[in-house]
């Protein structure tokens, strides 16, 4: 694939490095969501959690859900990218 074709692909880069890379963007959103969920999962079972930690974990879980919803919006682009990738070999 030449760089001239890259601009038309769903995962193409434009502007700042990685700004248009759908796959990397989704991976970052999902990683952030997993981090928030891990924090939230640990909090209820922590017998020595401090005051306000449950509320903080709840906020992390809310942000995790929002990140997953945002990542899901890119599913069509990832499918298209995957289909294009299967045609390259």
Secondary structure by P-SEA (a helix, b strand, c coil): cccccccccccccccccccccaaaaaaaaaaaaaaaaaaaaaaaaccccccaaaaaaaaaaaaaaaaaaaaaaaaaaaaaaaaaaaacc
